[in-house]
Amino acid sequence: MTYEALLSPYFSKLGTTLGKSFIRQCSGAIDACSASTHEISRHVSRQTGRCFNTSEKGLNYLLSNNNFQIDDRFWRLHINMVFDILKEQNLILSDEPICIQVDFTSNKNDFLILCASIIVRDRAVPIFFTMRNYPKRKGVYNHIKMEKAFIKGLRHLLSNKYQYVIVADRGFGNRRILDYCAAEGFDYVIRIEPNMRIKCSKKNGILRDIVITDSFADVFVPSWKREIRVHRHSLGNKSWYIVSNINDINNIDVAGIYADRFKIEKCFQDLKSSGFDIERSKIRKYDRYKRLLAICMVSHSVLVIIGHYVTEYMPAFLKNSPLCGATILALFQSESTLYSSLLKGNYITLSEN
């Protein structure tokens, strides 16, 4: 199986040699569904017909190649690929805001990763990340600077064709994140702590004691020196308090937008403890690990998007239906030029029986 027909229009722009190498290793990682350099090389060897040692040397060279930078150019190519495919599947629309899930993860005690992703069905597709060596002692890195640079860098990469909503958990529920979002033109849906002290309708006190109904309220936060709109959503004995600057409350389900945030955990699980299992990688050098993580994130994105397509438009594959290959092939080819290229690239082999 090869995925070059999908990846080449985008990542070939990295350069002739570098682009071919990256696409080859991504194809191997997609087939292997693993971050193991051994497994990736084994699948590349099977795809190309080269010996294993040659494939392994090619991967090691790419991971140590200083010309392979996970920079603005790389992320723009990746974002363009993801957005083009999602647009063709009508998963993003020009007249609707795109929700971007933001959260931290880590690789044990070695690296701290801040990731942005878009929800596709029950998974999140990564579109951008920044990374730091994990803080083993005080003063190793500046958390505030990392967040600010991340929000600024993300907006720098995104197209101006769309409006974006930053969706984040309570760890981002502070004044500076709201300021960063406002400065970069992001809307936001961010959960906040219920024990914040507020003023509302001449009442002073704790948020959860004053806003007690499932609705929204405009409150003043003395510690932030500003007024915010808080949405309360309860389920059983639990309640969410969510701050948002989206004014069109009649057409926007703030609680629903926030609920999708938990799907980013599926993405982290796919990349870390299961799926690609990158936590088992023995690579600890910062640059090499960052390049391997980028390969895995691009590969994960392709798998999730194709998986959504098969689930949505070709459920017979999942249900083991007797639907003949010719019928499925006709359906697959009729959808779009991108998915026709998938077939031409032999992404999926269909028999006539």
C-alpha positions in Angstrom: 0.0 0.0 0.0 1.2 3.5 -0.7 -0.1 6.9 0.4 2.1 9.0 -1.9 -0.8 10.2 -4.1 -2.4 11.9 -1.1 0.8 13.2 0.6 2.8 14.3 -2.5 0.8 17.3 -3.6 1.6 18.9 -0.2 4.8 17.6 1.2 6.7 17.4 -2.1 7.1 21.1 -1.5 9.6 20.4 1.2 12.1 19.8 -1.6 12.8 16.9 -4.0 14.9 14.8 -1.7 13.5 15.8 1.6 9.9 15.6 0.4 10.3 12.1 -1.0 12.0 10.9 2.2 9.3 12.4 4.4 6.5 11.0 2.3 8.1 7.5 2.2 8.5 7.5 6.0 4.9 8.7 6.6 3.7 5.9 4.3 5.6 3.4 6.4 4.3 4.9 9.6 0.7 4.7 8.3 1.1 1.1 7.3 2.8 0.2 10.6 0.6 2.4 12.8 3.6 2.6 15.0 6.3 5.1 16.1 8.8 2.2 16.3 11.6 3.1 13.9 12.1 -0.7 13.4 8.4 -1.1 12.3 8.4 2.0 10.1 11.5 0.8 8.4 10.1 -2.7 7.9 7.0 -1.3 6.2 9.0 1.1 4.1 11.2 -1.8 3.0 8.1 -3.8 2.0 6.6 -0.9 0.1 9.8 0.0 -1.8 11.4 -3.4 -2.2 14.6 -2.1 -0.6 16.4 -4.1 2.0 15.6 -3.3 5.7 19.0 -1.8 6.5 18.7 0.7 3.6 15.2 1.7 4.8 16.4 2.0 8.4 19.3 4.2 7.4 16.9 6.4 5.4 14.7 6.9 8.5 17.6 7.6 10.8 19.0 10.1 8.3 15.7 11.9 8.1 15.3 12.1 11.9 18.8 13.6 12.2 18.7 15.9 9.1 18.9 19.5 10.2 17.3 20.5 6.9 14.1 18.8 8.1 12.6 21.5 10.3 9.2 21.3 11.9 8.6 25.0 11.1 5.9 27.3 9.6 6.4 25.8 6.1 5.9 22.3 7.4 2.8 23.1 9.4 1.2 25.1 6.5 1.6 22.1 4.2 0.0 19.8 6.8 -2.8 22.2 7.6 -3.5 22.7 3.9 -3.8 19.0 3.4 -6.1 18.5 6.4 -8.3 21.4 5.5 -8.6 20.4 1.8 -9.8 16.9 2.7 -12.1 18.0 5.5 -13.6 20.7 3.2 -14.3 18.1 0.6 -16.1 15.9 3.2 -18.1 19.0 4.3 -16.6 18.7 7.8 -15.5 22.3 7.7 -17.7 25.0 6.0 -16.6 28.5 5.0 -19.6 30.1 6.8 -19.2 28.2 10.1 -16.4 28.7 12.8 -13.8 26.0 13.1 -13.3 24.7 16.6 -9.7 24.1 17.6 -9.1 22.0 20.6 -6.0 23.0 22.6 -4.4 20.9 25.4 -1.1 19.9 26.9 0.3 16.4 26.9 3.7 15.0 27.8 6.0 12.1 27.1 6.8 10.8 30.5 9.3 13.1 32.1 11.1 14.1 28.9 8.9 16.5 26.8 6.0 18.8 27.3 3.8 19.1 24.2 1.1 21.8 23.5 -1.2 20.6 20.7 -4.0 22.1 18.6 -6.4 19.7 16.8 -9.7 19.6 14.9 -12.4 17.0 15.7 -13.2 14.4 13.1 -16.0 12.1 14.2 -14.8 10.7 17.6 -11.2 11.5 17.2 -9.1 14.7 17.0 -6.7 15.4 14.1 -3.6 17.3 15.1 -2.8 20.4 13.1 0.0 22.0 15.1 2.1 21.5 18.2 5.0 23.1 20.0 7.3 21.2 22.4 9.7 21.9 25.2 12.0 19.7 27.3 10.0 18.7 30.3 10.7 21.0 33.3 12.8 18.8 35.7 13.7 21.8 37.8 12.4 25.3 38.4 13.1 27.8 35.8 13.7 25.4 32.9 11.0 27.0 30.8 8.5 29.8 30.9 4.9 28.4 30.9 3.4 31.8 30.1 5.7 32.4 27.2 5.0 29.0 25.8 1.3 29.6 25.7 1.6 33.0 24.2 3.9 31.9 21.5 1.7 28.9 20.8 -1.5 31.0 20.3 0.4 33.6 18.2 2.1 30.9 16.1 -1.2 29.0 15.5 -2.9 32.1 14.2 0.0 32.9 12.0 -0.4 29.5 10.3 -4.2 29.5 9.8 -6.0 30.8 6.7 -8.0 34.1 7.0 -10.9 32.4 5.1 -12.4 31.0 8.4 -13.3 32.1 11.9 -11.8 30.0 14.6 -12.8 29.1 18.2 -10.3 28.0 20.7 -11.7 25.3 23.0 -9.8 24.5 26.2 -10.1 23.0 29.7 -9.8 24.7 33.1 -6.0 24.8 32.9 -6.4 27.6 30.3 -9.2 29.3 32.2 -7.3 32.5 33.1 -7.2 36.1 32.0 -4.0 35.9 30.0 -5.4 33.2 27.7 -8.5 35.3 27.0 -6.2 38.2 26.2 -4.0 36.1 23.9 -7.1 34.9 22.0 -8.5 38.4 21.7 -5.2 39.8 20.5 -5.1 37.2 17.7 -8.7 37.4 16.7 -9.8 34.0 18.1 -13.2 33.4 19.7 -13.0 31.0 22.7 -14.9 28.5 24.7 -13.0 27.8 27.8 -14.0 26.1 31.0 -13.2 27.9 34.3 -13.0 27.0 37.9 -16.4 27.3 39.8 -14.7 28.8 42.9 -13.9 32.1 41.2 -15.0 35.2 43.1 -17.4 37.3 41.0 -19.9 40.1 41.1 -23.3 39.5 39.5 -26.6 41.5 39.8 -25.3 43.3 43.0 -24.3 40.0 44.5 -20.7 39.3 45.5 -19.5 35.7 46.1 -18.3 32.4 44.6 -19.3 31.6 41.0 -21.0 28.3 41.7 -23.1 29.9 44.5 -24.4 32.7 42.4 -24.8 31.2 38.9 -27.0 28.2 39.8 -29.2 27.7 36.7 -28.3 26.3 33.3 -28.2 29.5 31.3 -25.7 32.3 30.9 -24.8 35.3 33.0 -22.7 38.4 32.5 -20.5 38.6 35.6 -17.6 40.8 36.7 -14.4 39.1 37.9 -12.5 41.4 40.2 -9.2 39.6 39.9 -9.4 39.8 36.1 -10.8 43.4 36.2 -13.3 42.6 33.5 -16.7 41.4 32.7 -17.2 38.0 31.1 -20.1 35.9 29.9 -20.4 32.6 31.8 -22.4 29.6 30.6 -23.5 27.0 33.1 -24.2 23.4 32.0 -25.1 20.6 34.4 -25.4 16.9 34.1 -26.4 15.0 37.2 -24.4 16.3 40.1 -21.7 17.9 37.9 -21.7 21.3 36.4 -19.5 23.1 33.9 -18.8 26.8 34.0 -17.7 28.0 30.6 -16.5 31.4 29.5 -17.1 32.4 25.9 -17.1 35.5 23.8 -19.4 34.1 21.2 -22.4 36.4 21.1 -24.7 34.4 18.9 -26.0 32.2 21.8 -29.1 31.1 19.9 -27.2 29.3 17.2 -24.1 28.2 19.1 -24.2 25.3 21.6 -21.4 26.3 23.9 -21.7 23.2 26.1 -21.7 21.0 23.0 -18.6 22.7 21.7 -16.8 22.1 25.0 -18.0 18.5 25.2 -16.1 17.7 22.0 -12.9 18.8 23.7 -12.6 15.4 25.4 -12.0 13.8 22.0 -8.5 15.2 22.0 -7.7 12.6 24.7 -8.4 9.9 22.1 -5.8 11.5 19.9 -3.2 11.5 22.7 -4.1 7.9 23.5 -3.7 6.9 19.8 -0.3 8.6 19.7 1.0 7.6 23.1 -0.1 4.6 25.1 -1.9 2.7 22.2 -1.8 3.0 18.4 1.5 4.6 17.5 2.8 4.0 21.1 5.3 6.8 20.9 5.9 6.6 24.6 7.9 3.4 24.0 10.3 5.2 21.7 13.8 5.3 23.1 14.5 8.5 21.2 15.3 11.3 23.8 17.1 13.8 21.7 14.9 16.8 21.3 15.1 17.4 17.5 14.9 13.7 16.6 11.9 13.2 18.8 10.1 16.2 17.4 10.6 15.0 13.9 9.3 11.5 14.8 6.3 13.0 16.5 5.6 15.1 13.4 5.7 12.0 11.2 3.3 10.2 13.6 0.9 13.2 13.7 0.7 13.5 10.0 0.2 9.7 9.7 -2.5 9.7 12.4 -4.3 12.5 10.6 -4.4 10.5 7.4 -5.7 7.4 9.1 -8.4 9.3 11.0 -9.7 11.1 7.9 -9.7 8.0 5.7 -11.3 6.1 8.6 -14.1 8.7 8.8 -14.6 8.4 5.0 -15.0 4.6 5.1 -17.3 4.8 8.1 -19.5 7.5 6.6 -19.6 6.5 3.0 -18.5 2.9 2.8 -20.0 1.2 5.9 -20.2 -2.1 4.0 -16.5 -2.5 4.7 -17.2 -2.3 8.4 -20.3 -4.6 8.4 -18.7 -7.2 6.1 -21.5 -6.7 3.7 -21.7 -8.8 0.4 -21.8 -5.5 -1.5 -19.5 -6.1 -4.5 -16.2 -4.3 -5.0 -17.3 -2.7 -8.3 -20.2 -0.9 -6.5 -18.0 0.3 -3.7 -15.4 1.4 -6.2 -17.9 3.4 -8.2 -19.1 5.1 -5.0 -15.5 5.8 -3.9 -14.5 7.3 -7.3 -17.6 9.5 -7.5 -16.9 11.4 -4.3 -14.1 13.7 -5.2 -10.8 14.2 -7.0 -8.9 13.7 -3.8 -10.4 10.3 -3.1 -10.0 9.3 -6.7 -6.3 9.9 -6.2 -6.4 7.6 -3.2 -7.6 4.8 -5.4 -5.0 5.6 -8.1 -2.4 5.4 -5.3 -3.6 1.9 -4.3 -4.6 3.1 -0.9 -7.4 0.5 -0.9 -7.4 -2.7 -2.9 -10.9 -3.8 -4.0 -11.7 -7.1 -5.6 -14.7 -7.7 -7.9 -16.1 -10.5 -5.7 
